[in-house]
Amino acid sequence: MSYSMWIILTASLVGLSCGLIGVFLILRKQAMMADGISHTVLLGIVLAYMVTQEVSGPAMLIGGIFAGILTAFLVQTLSSLKVRHDASLGIVFTSLFAIGVILISTSVGNVHLDVKHALMGEITFIPFTTMDIPLIGSIPKATALLLLVLLVVIFFIVAFYKEWKITSFDAALAASLGIPVIFFHYLFMTLVSVTTVASFDAVGAILVVAMLITPAAAAYLWTDKLIVMLFLSGGFGVLSAIIGYWIATWLDTSISGSMALATGCIFFVTFLLSPKHGLISRLVRPAELREEQEA
Amino acid sequence: MVSSVINVDDLSASYQKNKVLNDVSFEVKEGTITAIVGPNGAGKSTLIKTMLGLHPKLTGNVSFWDSPFKTAKKKIGYVPQRGSVDWDFPTDALDVVTMGLYGKIGWFRIPSKKDKEKAMNALKKMGMESYAHRQISQLSGGQQQRVFLARALAQDAELYFMDEPLAGVDASTEKAIMTILKELKSNGKTVLVVHHDLQTVPEYFDHVLFLNKKVYAHGETEEVFTKDNIATTYGGDMQWVGKGDQYVIQSTSH
């Protein structure tokens, strides 16, 4: 496969996994948690590097899971101590991120890790680091990692589909039925973390937030069915990846930046055209229908 | 001898560092409908949540049929406040009702045709079958409350907890809900309802529990639903606008 095909494939995998996870971030009203975790996984990755002295996929995943759960746990603890939830998140993620930045520049400097790379990602270099997988052949390491994470994400979404639905919609009922709501909260944070870590190399910490939230927010405006929202959101993620690559080649600019721009464009088009919530449908809808819906 | 379904002993709980329940003790007999009344911030919702283990307790003990919540939970149905969920969630009425069955369906399984039928029957009971496939944000407040009631019916529990099921609903919904509550009672089920409208207490409930951080009075409505008990429970938090024997009270709650 050519370099550009690998890049498009990798970007699409980012779009797909982030799109699926993003649906639940939006529905659980935890979009800002993604912002937090996308930063704190940096600490996890740095710690993983310090322990293993190499940049390897599995170690990074474990480090990221550790950082993600630590973030969720600290935010929960602070809010239970009467700090406002949004403030708790602001305190926790900036502090953990700062520790990560300091560790990068003092302890592990001059390796593959650096702050700019962590924030922006560099998908262009992904095809250069490959590994051999039996039967498939040589594929880029980051792509393999993303593929693995995508399978994990899909597995958990399918296996616990009704549990995700009920804990997202009505956590109190779920708890009264004996469904372990707290366990699912942390499992979800783990999934957000692994998705973020795997996407890290490709799009970086800041743009992964765009990939996590924007396609799902757009999908939310198109449909009234959870299952459709999942497919749409994943689809928008992949579409953003492809459009983003195309914009980047055309303007000769950053691929990850263009991908984020593409998610924004898709959201904007949705906002104008969506049948139920869109700006245009609101303007052209007959007045009596509008009244009935608002009543 | 009618047996006790609920035994609450010396229960206390706090909410954001303020103690909202203090030494709450009471018993509920099988086949009764109890109204839990009290002013805003009296801890009515917290009481229900603490009993169901949704809110941490500080002291005390709650048992259902002489066993802890964990072993009894399959026989308990819970109707949270309507405002506690996001009605823009992408799902329809039938799906919400089906959620009441998730505890019984078990891990790694999706709702079967039978489960969907059960949910549909519950919707029918609440007169909502024609709205089964309507997105939940397209329902009126009363219809949303009926969906919540249907979900509890689908659970087919022995004991129901309902948090303000009659708050902000239209007259016909109120009637429909009360008919169902009476039907539940005649089938020997036990119901606890957080209620805000004192006027309707004598008509709707056979037992009443006055709560304002602690239990002020509890018993059969005929005996304990008196002006005195209302006055001590609500304290300065109310005005009498009533005439004669009617308990028309405007409290600062809702």
Interface residues (C-beta under 8 A of the other chain):
Chain A: L27 K29 K82 A159 Y161 K162 E163 K165 I166 S168 F169 D170 A172 L173 A174 A175 S176 L177 G178 I179 Y220 T223 D224 K225 L226 V228 M229 Q293 A295
Chain B: Q16 K17 K49 L52 G53 L54 K70 K73 K74 I76 Y78 P80 S84 V85 D86 F89 P90 T91 D92 D95 V96 M99 G100 Y102 G103 I105 F108 I110 P111 Q135 Q138 S140 R151
